[in-house]
Amino acid sequence: MPPSYLLGQLSLIAAIISYLSLLLRWPKSNSTSTKLILNFISIISAWLVLSYSFATDNFGLMIVALNSHNKAPIIYKLVASWGNHEGSLLLISLIISFYINAQYFLSRTPNSYREAATRLGCWLGLMLLVYSFVLANPFV
């Protein structure tokens, strides 16, 4: 089992837990901004682990073995990280997390609208990550 397997799984689990803590408002002591930043960091770390696995030809991951070649140029290897079903779902999750953070920190709307938009984005991101973790996991 390659170390990228464990790092990727932990990153996805951390992102799912942070989405759940945002949606369930648990624990009440932590602020929303801390949870959003934790979520973004965990998703981007999963994406970086996947991209690094493609760049270094880590054929221990099935997704790399099926979608990469050791003689391909580095740009093709990096593009292959989102050129498949699992990688593109992870990239979409990263984009949604980035958008939620940008909307939360840069929005000038009243707090009730900002919280509602953040919760809606969190539901969307949570559903996408749960699907990615259960059915289309890139770290197997």
Salt bridges, closest charged atoms under 4 A:
ASP57 OD2 - LYS77 NZ 2.90
